[in-house]
Amino acid sequence: LLHKLLSGSISALDFRSEIAEEVSLYSAQLQKLGAAAPVHVDVDKEITITDSSFLAILNMFKSSDLSSEDLEYICDCFELSESINLSNDDIADYVFEFANPKVNGQITHERVAQVVAELEGRI
């Protein structure tokens, strides 16, 4: 499903609809102290998250096609999947930041805009 999103085969809104139940369960579990939050990663081939592909996901958040919970869930999937490769240390750092808002602070439009500007400056 992620590959379809990144290739433009499905829209962000369709992707969001497809993962809505997973994100809801994930978010509910995160509210419980000490509970593990399930992520569902079903990747039939390896995917590399590059500056451009991560930028595309962040822009979906900026345009409100993805929620902060969606972005957190997606980043957690990136961290946990053996089939998803992060192309560089900066992407890995951003993914860690957005996958762990309780540690790194809430995901805000201002912070995402900063990361978008940093990524755009490198592309």
MODELLER restraints for C-alpha pairs under 7 A, 6 or more apart:
rsr = mdl.restraints
at = mdl.atoms
rsr.add(forms.Gaussian(group=physical.xy_distance, feature=features.Distance(at['CA:4:A'], at['CA:10:A']), mean=5.68, stdev=0.5))
rsr.add(forms.Gaussian(group=physical.xy_distance, feature=features.Distance(at['CA:5:A'], at['CA:11:A']), mean=6.33, stdev=0.5))
rsr.add(forms.Gaussian(group=physical.xy_distance, feature=features.Distance(at['CA:5:A'], at['CA:12:A']), mean=6.55, stdev=0.5))
rsr.add(forms.Gaussian(group=physical.xy_distance, feature=features.Distance(at['CA:5:A'], at['CA:15:A']), mean=6.66, stdev=0.5))
rsr.add(forms.Gaussian(group=physical.xy_distance, feature=features.Distance(at['CA:6:A'], at['CA:53:A']), mean=6.47, stdev=0.5))
rsr.add(forms.Gaussian(group=physical.xy_distance, feature=features.Distance(at['CA:12:A'], at['CA:60:A']), mean=6.76, stdev=0.5))
rsr.add(forms.Gaussian(group=physical.xy_distance, feature=features.Distance(at['CA:12:A'], at['CA:65:A']), mean=5.80, stdev=0.5))
rsr.add(forms.Gaussian(group=physical.xy_distance, feature=features.Distance(at['CA:12:A'], at['CA:66:A']), mean=6.87, stdev=0.5))
rsr.add(forms.Gaussian(group=physical.xy_distance, feature=features.Distance(at['CA:13:A'], at['CA:65:A']), mean=5.79, stdev=0.5))
rsr.add(forms.Gaussian(group=physical.xy_distance, feature=features.Distance(at['CA:16:A'], at['CA:66:A']), mean=6.57, stdev=0.5))
rsr.add(forms.Gaussian(group=physical.xy_distance, feature=features.Distance(at['CA:23:A'], at['CA:69:A']), mean=6.84, stdev=0.5))
rsr.add(forms.Gaussian(group=physical.xy_distance, feature=features.Distance(at['CA:23:A'], at['CA:70:A']), mean=6.36, stdev=0.5))
rsr.add(forms.Gaussian(group=physical.xy_distance, feature=features.Distance(at['CA:23:A'], at['CA:73:A']), mean=6.39, stdev=0.5))
rsr.add(forms.Gaussian(group=physical.xy_distance, feature=features.Distance(at['CA:26:A'], at['CA:37:A']), mean=5.12, stdev=0.5))
rsr.add(forms.Gaussian(group=physical.xy_distance, feature=features.Distance(at['CA:26:A'], at['CA:38:A']), mean=5.70, stdev=0.5))
rsr.add(forms.Gaussian(group=physical.xy_distance, feature=features.Distance(at['CA:26:A'], at['CA:39:A']), mean=6.79, stdev=0.5))
rsr.add(forms.Gaussian(group=physical.xy_distance, feature=features.Distance(at['CA:29:A'], at['CA:35:A']), mean=6.14, stdev=0.5))
rsr.add(forms.Gaussian(group=physical.xy_distance, feature=features.Distance(at['CA:29:A'], at['CA:36:A']), mean=6.63, stdev=0.5))
rsr.add(forms.Gaussian(group=physical.xy_distance, feature=features.Distance(at['CA:29:A'], at['CA:37:A']), mean=5.11, stdev=0.5))
rsr.add(forms.Gaussian(group=physical.xy_distance, feature=features.Distance(at['CA:30:A'], at['CA:37:A']), mean=5.78, stdev=0.5))
rsr.add(forms.Gaussian(group=physical.xy_distance, feature=features.Distance(at['CA:39:A'], at['CA:77:A']), mean=6.23, stdev=0.5))
rsr.add(forms.Gaussian(group=physical.xy_distance, feature=features.Distance(at['CA:41:A'], at['CA:77:A']), mean=6.26, stdev=0.5))
rsr.add(forms.Gaussian(group=physical.xy_distance, feature=features.Distance(at['CA:41:A'], at['CA:81:A']), mean=6.53, stdev=0.5))
rsr.add(forms.Gaussian(group=physical.xy_distance, feature=features.Distance(at['CA:43:A'], at['CA:83:A']), mean=6.49, stdev=0.5))
rsr.add(forms.Gaussian(group=physical.xy_distance, feature=features.Distance(at['CA:45:A'], at['CA:83:A']), mean=6.79, stdev=0.5))
rsr.add(forms.Gaussian(group=physical.xy_distance, feature=features.Distance(at['CA:46:A'], at['CA:83:A']), mean=4.65, stdev=0.5))
rsr.add(forms.Gaussian(group=physical.xy_distance, feature=features.Distance(at['CA:46:A'], at['CA:84:A']), mean=5.76, stdev=0.5))
rsr.add(forms.Gaussian(group=physical.xy_distance, feature=features.Distance(at['CA:47:A'], at['CA:83:A']), mean=6.34, stdev=0.5))
rsr.add(forms.Gaussian(group=physical.xy_distance, feature=features.Distance(at['CA:47:A'], at['CA:84:A']), mean=4.87, stdev=0.5))
rsr.add(forms.Gaussian(group=physical.xy_distance, feature=features.Distance(at['CA:47:A'], at['CA:85:A']), mean=6.12, stdev=0.5))
rsr.add(forms.Gaussian(group=physical.xy_distance, feature=features.Distance(at['CA:48:A'], at['CA:84:A']), mean=5.74, stdev=0.5))
rsr.add(forms.Gaussian(group=physical.xy_distance, feature=features.Distance(at['CA:48:A'], at['CA:85:A']), mean=4.54, stdev=0.5))
rsr.add(forms.Gaussian(group=physical.xy_distance, feature=features.Distance(at['CA:48:A'], at['CA:86:A']), mean=5.73, stdev=0.5))
rsr.add(forms.Gaussian(group=physical.xy_distance, feature=features.Distance(at['CA:48:A'], at['CA:87:A']), mean=6.21, stdev=0.5))
rsr.add(forms.Gaussian(group=physical.xy_distance, feature=features.Distance(at['CA:49:A'], at['CA:85:A']), mean=6.04, stdev=0.5))
rsr.add(forms.Gaussian(group=physical.xy_distance, feature=features.Distance(at['CA:49:A'], at['CA:86:A']), mean=4.93, stdev=0.5))
rsr.add(forms.Gaussian(group=physical.xy_distance, feature=features.Distance(at['CA:49:A'], at['CA:87:A']), mean=5.78, stdev=0.5))
rsr.add(forms.Gaussian(group=physical.xy_distance, feature=features.Distance(at['CA:50:A'], at['CA:86:A']), mean=6.60, stdev=0.5))
rsr.add(forms.Gaussian(group=physical.xy_distance, feature=features.Distance(at['CA:50:A'], at['CA:87:A']), mean=5.16, stdev=0.5))
rsr.add(forms.Gaussian(group=physical.xy_distance, feature=features.Distance(at['CA:51:A'], at['CA:91:A']), mean=6.84, stdev=0.5))
rsr.add(forms.Gaussian(group=physical.xy_distance, feature=features.Distance(at['CA:51:A'], at['CA:119:A']), mean=6.18, stdev=0.5))
rsr.add(forms.Gaussian(group=physical.xy_distance, feature=features.Distance(at['CA:55:A'], at['CA:116:A']), mean=6.12, stdev=0.5))
rsr.add(forms.Gaussian(group=physical.xy_distance, feature=features.Distance(at['CA:55:A'], at['CA:119:A']), mean=6.72, stdev=0.5))
rsr.add(forms.Gaussian(group=physical.xy_distance, feature=features.Distance(at['CA:58:A'], at['CA:112:A']), mean=6.63, stdev=0.5))
rsr.add(forms.Gaussian(group=physical.xy_distance, feature=features.Distance(at['CA:58:A'], at['CA:116:A']), mean=6.90, stdev=0.5))
rsr.add(forms.Gaussian(group=physical.xy_distance, feature=features.Distance(at['CA:60:A'], at['CA:66:A']), mean=5.65, stdev=0.5))
rsr.add(forms.Gaussian(group=physical.xy_distance, feature=features.Distance(at['CA:61:A'], at['CA:67:A']), mean=6.03, stdev=0.5))
rsr.add(forms.Gaussian(group=physical.xy_distance, feature=features.Distance(at['CA:62:A'], at['CA:109:A']), mean=6.35, stdev=0.5))
rsr.add(forms.Gaussian(group=physical.xy_distance, feature=features.Distance(at['CA:68:A'], at['CA:107:A']), mean=6.04, stdev=0.5))
rsr.add(forms.Gaussian(group=physical.xy_distance, feature=features.Distance(at['CA:72:A'], at['CA:98:A']), mean=5.42, stdev=0.5))
rsr.add(forms.Gaussian(group=physical.xy_distance, feature=features.Distance(at['CA:72:A'], at['CA:99:A']), mean=4.57, stdev=0.5))
rsr.add(forms.Gaussian(group=physical.xy_distance, feature=features.Distance(at['CA:73:A'], at['CA:99:A']), mean=6.64, stdev=0.5))
rsr.add(forms.Gaussian(group=physical.xy_distance, feature=features.Distance(at['CA:75:A'], at['CA:95:A']), mean=5.18, stdev=0.5))
rsr.add(forms.Gaussian(group=physical.xy_distance, feature=features.Distance(at['CA:75:A'], at['CA:98:A']), mean=6.25, stdev=0.5))
rsr.add(forms.Gaussian(group=physical.xy_distance, feature=features.Distance(at['CA:75:A'], at['CA:99:A']), mean=4.85, stdev=0.5))
rsr.add(forms.Gaussian(group=physical.xy_distance, feature=features.Distance(at['CA:76:A'], at['CA:99:A']), mean=4.75, stdev=0.5))
rsr.add(forms.Gaussian(group=physical.xy_distance, feature=features.Distance(at['CA:78:A'], at['CA:84:A']), mean=5.91, stdev=0.5))
rsr.add(forms.Gaussian(group=physical.xy_distance, feature=features.Distance(at['CA:86:A'], at['CA:92:A']), mean=5.94, stdev=0.5))
rsr.add(forms.Gaussian(group=physical.xy_distance, feature=features.Distance(at['CA:97:A'], at['CA:104:A']), mean=5.69, stdev=0.5))
rsr.add(forms.Gaussian(group=physical.xy_distance, feature=features.Distance(at['CA:98:A'], at['CA:107:A']), mean=6.41, stdev=0.5))
rsr.add(forms.Gaussian(group=physical.xy_distance, feature=features.Distance(at['CA:101:A'], at['CA:107:A']), mean=6.36, stdev=0.5))
